[in-house]
Amino acid sequence: MPETIERVSEFVRPSNGHSMVDPLRRVLVCSPRAAGWNRPEYAARWRDLGFSHAPVFETAQAQHDALCHRLADAGAKVIELAPSHELSLDAVYAHDASLPTDFGLIALRPGKANRVFEARHQASFCLRFGILTLAKIVAPGTAEAGDILWLDSKTLLIGHGYRTNAAGIQQMREILARNQIKVLIAPLPYGAGPSQCLHLMSLISLLDEKTALVDLPWLAVETVELLKSRGFRFIEIDYAERDTLACNVLGLGNNRLLALEENAKTNARLHGAGFEVLTFPGSELCINGSGGPTCLTRPLLRD
């Protein structure tokens, strides 16, 4: 089971910082139990939150345990977020509510109203083990980390869509400019509309410093040209696996990736490209609520 760090004797500087692909050493997760998937009054809201069916807690928790074991086996210390009655089913997708940087944590403001509390909760929780809050996104700005990619240590790419708006991007730009971080914008497609969750990271996952797994037909031409100009090579998902979140893959470092076992064809492509692909089952935990391995994890420390 994940170990919750209650306190440390000195400040722990977050430095997942400015990489999506360096070796993962410390990661925050929120289990289905902590998010209330086992409470009927929480589970009853599944339609309102965009889940495809009523959650099956036991299956989801077992799949989350498998995720945590994979993370630990890969060398990451797994920290479980404390429960709160103000969390919702969506809180299992712990990636979205905050962005750790080398200068402190940015508490984001999710575009989905039921998730706004998560940012405050994560920021408060991280204070327990010494990660300070650098800044907070405030209304009318919205920003979710599922729309945020570190292209390098000084460049952040932010998707502009229904979950991250122009005001949120401007606030991020002003916050990070103080530390010489450049913010670029990636326009997102309309997709299925505002009721559905379409993040930038639904369409692209970074695998190493110059390789990206992509859902190419859904990326804007502007974004494709930007990535190519920066020397990225693309591996395309198997498009038959789009609906099972094939493009959502977590970089563990040293050419290792964490992916859903349901996406065997895409995983085979990744393996053929020289990556070691670790998998876990995500039918209930991930596909039901449209959140893959990256969504389930909030990296706090990378080498």
N, C-alpha and C positions, 0 to 999 in steps of 0.2 A: 504494500500500500504506500501511496505517496507520503513523504514526511513533510510536515508543516514546520517551517522555521519560525519560531516565535520571536527570537531576538538574537542579535550578535553583539560582540563587544566593540566593534568598530564599524564605521561607515562602509557599506558595500556599494561600490560604484557600478551601476548597470552599464554593461558594454556589449550588449548584443548589437548594439549601438548602431553600428553603421554597417552591418553585414546581415545578409539573409542566409549565408552559406558557410560561414566559419563553424568549427566544431561547437556543438551545443553543449553547454555545461550546467546551466540552471534554467528551469522552465516552470512557469506557473500554469496550472490547469484548474478547471472547475468540474467536478464530477457531476453526473446526473443526480446523485443523492444531494449534493450541496445546492443544486439548482432546483430542487423540488420535484423532480420527475416522479418520485414515489408518493407525492401528495395529490390526491384526486382533484382538489380544487385548483391546483396548478396545471395538472395534465389536461383538465377540461378546456383550457384555453388554446389547445393545439391548432384549431382552425384559424383563430384570430392571429396567431403568430406565424402562419404560413407553413405549418408542418403538413405533410401529405397524409398522415393518419395519426390516430391517438398513440402516444408513445408507450412502448412496452418497457417498463423500468428495468426489470431484471436483465433483459437482453442488452439494453443500452449500457447498464452499469458493468456488465461482463465485458462488453466491447471496450469501454473506457479503461477498465483494468488492464486489458490486453495492450491498449495504447501506452499506458504508463509503464508496463513491463518492457515494451520495446524501447521507450525513451531511456529508461534506466540502463538497459543492456547496452545502449549506444553510448553510455557515459554521462548522461545528464542527471542532475539532481532534480527530482520532481517535487514540486511544492503545490499542495492543494489549497485552493482559495477557501476561506472560511465561509460557511453558509450564512444566509441572511433571508429573512422573510420578504425582503424587497426585491430579491432576484426573481427572474422568470426562467422558463425553459431555455431561452436563448443564451443564458449565462454560461452554458457549457462551452460555447464558442468564445473562449476567453481571450482570443487574439484581438478582438475588435475595440476594446474599451480603452486601451492605453498604448502609448509608444515610449518605450525606454530609449534614452539616448545616453551618450557619454557625459551629459551635463545634468541628468536627472530625468524623471518620468514626466511625460506630457499626458495629463488626464484628458482624454478626448470627450466628445459629446456626440454619442451615436445618433444617427438620423431616425432610428426606430425608437419611438417614445418609451416603450417598456424597458429599454436598455440604458437609459440615461443614468440610472443609479449605479450601474456597474462601474462606470469610470471613477466615481467617488469611492466606491467600495474597494476597488483595486488599489487606488492611490493610498487609501488609509491602511490597507493590509500590507502594502509594500513598505510602509514606514516601520513596521514591526521588525524588519530585518535590514533597515538602514538605507533604503532607496528613497531619496527625497523627491518631492514634486517640483519640477522646473516651471511648469505653467499649466493652465487649464484652458480648454476651448469653451467659449461662452456663447450664449444665444446672441444673435440668430445663427451663429455658425454651427455647422455639424461636420463631424469627421469621424470616420471609422478606419481602424488600422487595416482592415481587409482591402482598403483602397490605397495602401501605402507600400511602396517598395524602395529599399535602399539600392540605388544603382552602383554607388561606390560610397566611400566614407564621407564624402562632401556633397552628395547629390541624392535628393529624395524625389521620387516620382509619385504623384498623387492623382488618383482617378477622380474626375469630376462627374458625379452622377446623382442618384437620388439619396444616397446615404452620406455623401460628402459634398457639401455645397461650396459655392464660390466664397462665401464669407468665412467658412471654416478653413479653406485653403489659404486665404489671405492671412488669417491669424497664424496658421502654421508657418507661412513664409516670414512673418514678422518675428515670431518666436525664434526661429532657427537662424535668421540672418544675423542675430547677435553673436552667433558662434560660427559664422562664415559657412553655413550650410545653404546650398542652393535648392530651391523647390521648383520642379517642373510639373506641368499639368498633362494628364492623359485623359482626353474626353472619352466618356463611356457611352455605349449605345443604349437606346431605349429598351431593347430587349422585350420582356414580358410586361413592362410597365412598373410604376412605382410600388406596387404591392409585392413585387418579387425582389429578392436580394441578388443583385448583380454587382459584385465587387470587381475591382481591377484584378484581384487575385483569383477570381473565378476564371480569368482568361489567361493568366500568366503566372508561372512559378519559376523563380530563379533556382538553378541547380548547382551552378558554380559561378565564378566571377564573370564568365562570358558565355554561359549557356542558359537558355530559357525554354521551359516547356510551355507551349502556347496553344490556345484555341484560335488559330490564325484568322478564320473568317469573321470572328467577332471583334478583333482588335481594330481600332481606328488606324487608317493609313498613316496618320501623323505619328502614332505610337510606334508602329512597325518601322517607319523610317528613322525615328529617333534611336531605337534600339540597334538597328543595323549600323547607323552612323557611329555608334559607340562600340562596335565590334562584336555584338552578340550573334551567336548562331542559334537557330531555332530547331527544336524537336517538336513536331506536331503530335497532339493526342490522336488516338483512334476515335474518330467522331461518333462511332456507335456508342462510345462510353462517355459522351458529354454529360448526359443526365445522371450519371453515377459519379460525377465530380472528378473525372480523370485528370483534370488540369490542376487540381489542388494537391500539391506534393510538398512535404516539408524537407528542407535541406538539413542534414545532420552533421555535415562537414566531412572532409576527406572522401568525396565522391559517394557518400552514403545518403540515401533518401528514405523517407517514410511515406508510404502510399497505401491506398485502400486495396485489399486483396480482390475486390470485385472487378477491378480494372486490369485484367490480366493482359490484354493486348497492348495497352499503353505501357504497362510495366515492362513488358517484353521489349518494347522499343527502347525504353530507358536502359535496360540491362544491355541491350545490343550496342548502346552508345557508350558503354563503359562504366555505368553506375551500378553500385550495389543497392538493390531495392528491398527494403524491409517492409513487411505488410502486416496489417491487422484487419479484422472484419469491421465494416461500418454500415451495414444495412439499416440498423435501427438508430445508431448514434449519429451517423453522418448524413446518409442519403435522405432519411426522413425529414431532417431539419435543414438540409442544404448547407452543411458545414463540414469540410474535409479536415485532413490532418493538420494543416496550417491553422485553420480556424479554431481548432481545439486547444491550441498551444499559444502561450504568450512567452516567447523566449526572453529571459532576463540577462543571460550572460552567455557570450560566445568568446572563444579564444581569438 
